[in-house]
Amino acid sequence: MQTQAWWLILPCLVCLIMRWQIISVLLLLAAMTYADSWWSVAYFLFIVVLLLMRMYSRPGAGNREQLASALSQIVLTIPVLLVMLMLILAAGARWSDRNQADRSATGVSDTMTPGSVSELVSDSALAMRVRFDGEADLRPEELYWRGLVLENYDGQTWSRSRRLDFDINPVPAVVPAESRLRYLVTLEPTQQNWLYGLHQAYPTRPQTYRDKRGIIVTSDVIRQRVRYPATSIPAQTQLTLNEELRERNLALPDVGNSQAHDMAMRLRAQFKDDQLLIDAVLRHFNERPYVYTLTPEKNSEQSIDDFLFNTREGFCEHYAGAMTFLLRSAGIPARVVVGYQGGSFNNVTGHWRVSQYNAHAWVEAWLPGEGWQRLDPTAAIAPERIHSGLDAWLSSLGNESRQGLDRETRLRLFLNSVPGYNAVRETLDAMQYGWDLGMYDNEGNLRTEDLSNWLDSRGLGNLPAWLLGGLLVLVALRAMLVNRQAQQQLSPAIRAYRKLNRKLNKVGLGREPSETILEHMRRISSARPDLADKCHELGHLLSEAEYKQNNIDYRKINKMVVEICNTC
């Protein structure tokens, strides 16, 4: 229940109890699209078939007939199912297998190797929603959601330094109110202990701390949806860089990538000014025949050399890693930053939706007198990826390039091209966001404590217990009423026969499912010759009472039933 769409399954169970079978089938089909593996899909489909077998088959039908009836109902409802599937996919459902990787649960990792970010492009899962205070007029290219700073490089993998240098100071008082960007982040479960924010972010959340590098860490693992307000301010000038931090952001392996190192030395000899050297690197990516692609040619162990001088194909992590290496080789402190970039704006509620496929990597370099500056080589090689978003960039690719994309990404691009799909998706996303804000607190828990406090303040602290008790009474009364109504709908003759059959069941002479009343009475006569005359007469009386219903002596029927019961 915790791993499936319980908010669909729970109403389904209630509908089954209430005998609203058609609604139960629809809810099961909706829950199927949220299944986390194909085994779950098969399980839900199996339950649907079983339910339909009982709903749309005549009483007493065999298994084959019931199965054929259920399958025919599924075929007839395919148009409705397609509409439901479109709506639920628009709301964010997806089919995936959690056993293949942890990325669907964790999103951005704390390490980066070539290909690690591009693998998230097929993941349409929600990463977070963000709503800004006031009327913040922001464009997608301004939204760089910083997650982790990766400073260590071993020749293949960029990783973060475990050493933290906490900044316990509040937002600097010298920053005017109009320069402060306030926003509310609703982060999905990541199974990690870091949060996301824009530049110079100061979060407000218990047991949450800010590192001087801008990393936001928590003392607990984010296992459920959390919500926290944050304030971002313009980058503050950092005039000095301590020696330990400088050495860490200049460190490179002693061997490997010699061509990239020689290129950096040539640039340094040509450009003494750090900013001019950085501009030269960005021009190099922009003017040379580099390709921004999700499926680059695989590099050898000398990944940066091969990327810069041989394949020249890569995604954001290739360009970010190569640029950081070049800057460090030239004596400029630099580091890789991973997080998310951009997002889709929801016009209904005014919030930004950031998905896992918005994962991104970029560079930060330290310049004397200015401090850490954000540099994004992706903007130099594929500016439309930053300005228009990932899906817009993917849609602009040729048909041949799009054919190389995985199935989920192609499906997402196709749905985006369907007229009205994005409007439906925005509406459903707005409904989910509104539900989350109203029903859950900042720690992702249902607002039961708030409701309890509100009831206590009004002297209604026991109201939930009384409501639960009343609900149970109503369910019991309804069950009794339904049973009574069912009994009243039976004729007096059938009620008498059922009484007799209950007695006969105790002695092994009860009615078989396929027997008529007359056949049942004949079988009793064969087993009990002493009751043959009474059973023969009773069988005819019951048949006449059930089918002819003319001048039937029900008192005689009841008397004979009592006599046979006493004899048995």
C-alpha positions, 0 to 999 in steps of 0.5 A: 500500500505504501509503494502503490497509489494508495489514494486510488486503491483505498477508494477502490476497496471502499467501492468494493465494500459498497458494491460500486463495482464499475467505479472499483474497476475504473480506480484499479485501472487508474492505479495500474498506471502508477505501478512501479513494475510490470509485475504490479501492472500484471497484478492489477490487470489480473484483479480487474479481469477477475472482477469483470468476470464476476460482474458481466457473466450470467450466474452459474457461467463456467470459467471460460465463459466468464473469462471471455465476457471479461475480456470482451468488456475490456476490449469494448472499454479501450477508448475510455481507458485511452482517455484515462491513460492520457489524463493520468500520464498528464498528472505525472504517472509513469511506468518504471522499474525501481530495481533497475536503478535508484535514480527514480528515488534519488534523482541527482547523485553525489558523484558525476561521471560521463553519462550520469546526468543524461541518464535522468533525461528519460525520468519524468518523475517530479523532483520538486515544485517551487512557488515564488512570493509576489510577482517574481518575473523569472525566466527558465534560464535564470533558474539554476537549482543548486544541489551539490558542489563536486570538488574532488576529481580522480580522473574519471569521477567528480565527487563532493568533499565530505568536509562541511564548513557551516554558515550559521549567519542569517541573511545579511542585513545589508541586502535590501528587501527588494533584492531578496528572492523568497520562494517555497520549495516542495521537495519530493522524497530523495533518500538523501540529506541535501536540499535545493535552492537558487543562488545564495539560498538561506532555507528555513527548516528545523535541523537544516544547515547551510554550508559556505559553498551554498550546499543545504544539508539536513540532519535527516534523510528525505524519505517523504515529501518536505516543504521549506521556505528559502530566501536567495540573495544576489551573489556576494563579493568574496575578496579572498579564498582561503588556502585550503579551499583554493588547493582543493579546487585546483587539485588534479590527478598527477597523470592523465589528460595531458592534451587538455592540460597542454591546451590550458597552458597555451590559453594561459600563455595567451590570456593573463586575465582569468575572465578572458581565459574563461571567455576563450574556453566558452568560445572554443566550445561555441565555435569548434564542431562540438555536438550536444547530444544524449548519446555521445560516442563512448570515451576511453579512460582518458575521457577529457582528452578524448572528449575535447580532441576526438569525439567532441560529443557530450551532454552537460556533464561532459562539458562541465567536467572538461571546462572545470579541468581546463580552468584548474589546469590554467590555475583558476579555482573551479568546481562542478555544481549539480542540480536542476536547471529550468522547469515548466511554469504552471499558469494555474497556480503560478508555481514551477514544476521541476522534473528529474529530466531537468537535472543539469551540471555546470561550473563555478569559478573563483575570480579575484575581487568577484568571488564564485561565478556561475559558468555554463558551457551548455549555454555556449554549445546549445543555448536553446537547451537553457533558454527553452528547456530540455523538451523544446531542445529535444523536439528541435532535433531531427527525426533521426536523432529523436529515434535514438531516444529511449521510449519514455522520452519519445512518449513524453515528446509525443504527448507534449505535441498533442493539442490540449495535453499541456493544458490538462497536465497543468490543471492536474498538476495544479490540483495535486499541488493544491491538495498537497498544500492543504492536506500535508504539513511541511514535513509531509505528514497529514495535517491530523495534528492541526485538525486535532488542535482545532477540534480541541480548541472548540471542545470537540476533541472526541469528535473523530471517535464519535464519527468513526463509531457512527460510520461503523453503525451506519455500515452495520445498519446498511448491511442489515437492511440490505440483507432484510430487503433481499430476504423480503424479495424472496417468495414465502415458498423459497424462504421455506425451501431455504430453511429446509436446505439449511437442515439438509446441509447438516446431514449431507443432503443439501442442494447441489449448485446445478440442481433444480428443486425437483431434482433435489427432492428426487435425490433426497427421495432416493437417499431417504425412501421414507421421505419419498412421498413427502419430498415428491409432493413438496417438490411439485408444490414449491415449483408451482409456488415459484412459477405459477403462483396461483392458489398456493397453500403456503401453510401446507408447504411450511408444515411439510418443511417442518415435518421433513426437518424434524424427521431428518 
